[in-house]
Amino acid sequence: MEEKTMYINRYIIAYFVFSVLGWVWESIYCTTKEKKWQNRGFLYGPLCPIYGFGSVIGLLFYDLISYGIIPSLSWWMILIAGFFVSMLLEYPTSYILERLFHARWWDYNDLPLNINGRISVITSVGFGIGAIIILNYLIPNFEKIYIIIPDFIVVFIAVVLVALHSADFTLTVSHLTNFQRNLDDMEGAFQSKMTVIVDNFYEKQSKLYGKTLSRIASFKMSEPHNMIAEKILKLVRESRREK
């Protein structure tokens, strides 16, 4: 039981390590591209969970190869595996986030060979190359560091990271749902305010129109002038009825 627990803790820590590395890579790349600071994390903390999940899958392959369950993979096999795994992770993740929070954290519509802007051949090839680096270089070095850490420290780190991640996720979801609700409230308030303004405008216009007619009718003029005023008043009333 203890061995299984340590095995799970290893995957948990790997998830967080590579989520942080993914956040660093994404933030640097997007900041350089946009020439202004870009925080690419979905969460408050410096994490990109999709990189963590992808790397956990890579670690699983690493273990299967280490135990001789599957044969070693050549670089092109890793490239293809990374290519398709990235698509399988990105598309549903993008769809779910958009459905839940009405926002997109990445959009590949400006790239060729994309599907609904959620995945693209170019970015998936990039993730395939990243899979080669992760499986052949980063995971072996992660293993070298992991095995020298005492078990009780590993357990402590894993528990703390899971607790912090759970709190971060809860706060993020709460913030995003409140943000959407606030936007809806602001839009409703704006529409109500504009309705009141427009109604008041037309109400004042109608009152001004009525007062103008009353003043025209009350003018004391000579007989010819009174006839002219009556004709003007009659024409104005007729035009109003036609409207």
RATA-V641016 format. One record per residue. N is the residue number from 0. SS is DSSP state (H for helix, E for strand, - for the rest). OMEGA is omega in degrees with one decimal (999 if undefined). BURIAL is + if it has 24 or more other ideal C-beta (glycine too) atoms within 12 Angstrom, else -. Layout:
N	SS	OMEGA	BURIAL
N	SS	OMEGA	BURIAL
This chain:
0	-	-179.8	-
1	H	179.6	-
2	H	178.0	-
3	H	178.9	-
4	H	179.4	-
5	H	178.7	-
6	H	177.9	-
7	H	178.9	-
8	H	177.8	+
9	H	178.8	+
10	H	178.7	+
11	H	-179.3	+
12	H	177.2	+
13	H	178.4	+
14	H	-178.2	+
15	H	179.9	+
16	H	-176.3	+
17	H	172.6	+
18	H	177.3	+
19	H	178.3	+
20	H	177.5	+
21	H	177.7	+
22	H	178.7	+
23	H	-179.4	-
24	H	-177.9	+
25	H	-177.6	+
26	H	178.7	+
27	H	-178.0	-
28	H	-176.4	-
29	H	176.5	-
30	H	177.9	-
31	H	-178.5	-
32	H	-176.4	-
33	H	-178.5	-
34	-	171.5	-
35	-	-173.8	-
36	-	178.3	-
37	-	174.1	-
38	-	-171.6	-
39	-	-178.6	+
40	-	172.9	+
41	-	-177.0	+
42	-	175.0	+
43	-	-178.5	-
44	-	-178.7	-
45	-	-177.3	+
46	-	167.5	+
47	-	-173.0	+
48	H	-177.4	+
49	H	175.4	+
50	H	178.1	+
51	H	178.8	+
52	H	178.5	+
53	H	-179.2	+
54	H	175.1	+
55	H	174.8	+
56	H	176.3	+
57	H	178.1	+
58	H	176.7	+
59	H	175.9	+
60	H	179.5	+
61	H	179.3	+
62	H	179.2	-
63	H	177.4	-
64	H	-178.1	-
65	H	-179.7	-
66	-	177.3	-
67	-	-179.9	-
68	-	173.7	-
69	-	-179.7	-
70	-	177.1	-
71	-	-178.4	-
72	-	174.8	-
73	-	-175.3	-
74	H	-177.5	-
75	H	174.8	-
76	H	177.7	-
77	H	178.6	+
78	H	-179.8	+
79	H	179.4	-
80	H	178.8	+
81	H	178.9	+
82	H	-176.2	+
83	H	178.2	-
84	H	179.4	+
85	H	177.6	+
86	H	-179.1	+
87	H	177.8	-
88	H	-172.9	+
89	H	-172.9	+
90	H	-179.6	+
91	H	178.3	-
92	H	178.4	+
93	H	-178.4	+
94	H	-177.6	-
95	H	179.6	-
96	H	-179.5	+
97	H	179.6	-
98	H	-176.4	-
99	H	-170.3	-
100	H	177.5	+
101	-	179.0	-
102	-	177.2	-
103	-	177.4	-
104	-	170.3	+
105	-	-176.9	+
106	-	-177.1	-
107	-	-178.1	+
108	-	-180.0	-
109	-	179.2	-
110	-	177.3	-
111	-	176.1	-
112	-	176.4	-
113	E	176.6	-
114	E	179.4	-
115	-	179.1	-
116	-	-176.1	-
117	-	177.6	+
118	E	176.3	+
119	E	-179.3	+
120	H	-176.6	-
121	H	-178.9	-
122	H	179.2	+
123	H	173.4	+
124	H	177.0	+
125	H	177.3	+
126	H	176.0	+
127	H	176.0	+
128	H	176.7	+
129	H	178.6	+
130	H	177.2	+
131	H	-179.9	+
132	H	-178.5	+
133	H	-174.3	+
134	H	-174.8	+
135	H	-173.8	+
136	H	-173.4	-
137	H	-179.6	+
138	H	176.1	+
139	H	178.1	-
140	H	173.9	-
141	H	179.2	+
142	H	-179.3	-
143	H	179.6	-
144	H	-175.4	-
145	H	-173.5	+
146	-	-179.9	-
147	-	179.3	-
148	-	179.1	-
149	-	-175.5	-
150	H	-176.4	-
151	H	177.0	-
152	H	177.1	-
153	H	180.0	+
154	H	-179.5	-
155	H	-179.6	-
156	H	-178.6	+
157	H	-179.2	+
158	H	-179.5	-
159	H	-178.7	-
160	H	178.8	+
161	H	179.4	-
162	H	179.6	-
163	H	-179.4	-
164	H	179.1	+
165	H	178.3	-
166	H	179.2	-
167	H	-179.4	+
168	H	179.9	-
169	H	179.3	-
170	H	-179.1	-
171	H	-180.0	+
172	H	178.9	-
173	H	-180.0	-
174	H	-176.8	-
175	H	179.3	+
176	H	176.6	-
177	H	178.6	-
178	H	179.4	-
179	H	179.2	-
180	H	178.3	-
181	H	177.1	-
182	H	178.6	-
183	H	179.1	-
184	H	179.1	-
185	H	179.3	-
186	H	178.6	-
187	H	178.8	-
188	H	179.1	-
189	H	-179.9	-
190	H	179.3	-
191	H	179.7	-
192	H	180.0	-
193	H	177.5	-
194	H	178.7	-
195	H	-179.2	-
196	H	-178.9	-
197	H	179.1	-
198	H	178.6	-
199	H	179.8	-
200	H	-178.2	-
201	H	177.4	-
202	H	178.0	-
203	H	178.5	-
204	H	-180.0	-
205	H	179.1	-
206	H	178.9	-
207	H	179.3	-
208	H	-179.9	-
209	H	178.8	-
210	H	179.6	-
211	H	178.3	-
212	H	-179.4	-
213	H	-179.9	-
214	H	177.9	-
215	H	-178.2	+
216	H	-175.4	-
217	H	179.2	-
218	-	175.8	-
219	-	-177.3	-
220	-	172.9	-
221	-	-174.2	-
222	H	179.6	-
223	H	-179.5	-
224	H	177.3	-
225	H	177.9	-
226	H	178.5	-
227	H	-180.0	-
228	H	179.2	-
229	H	178.0	-
230	H	178.3	-
231	H	179.6	-
232	H	179.6	-
233	H	179.7	-
234	H	-179.7	-
235	H	-179.6	-
236	H	178.6	-
237	H	179.2	-
238	H	178.3	-
239	H	178.4	-
240	H	180.0	-
241	H	178.0	-
242	-	999	-
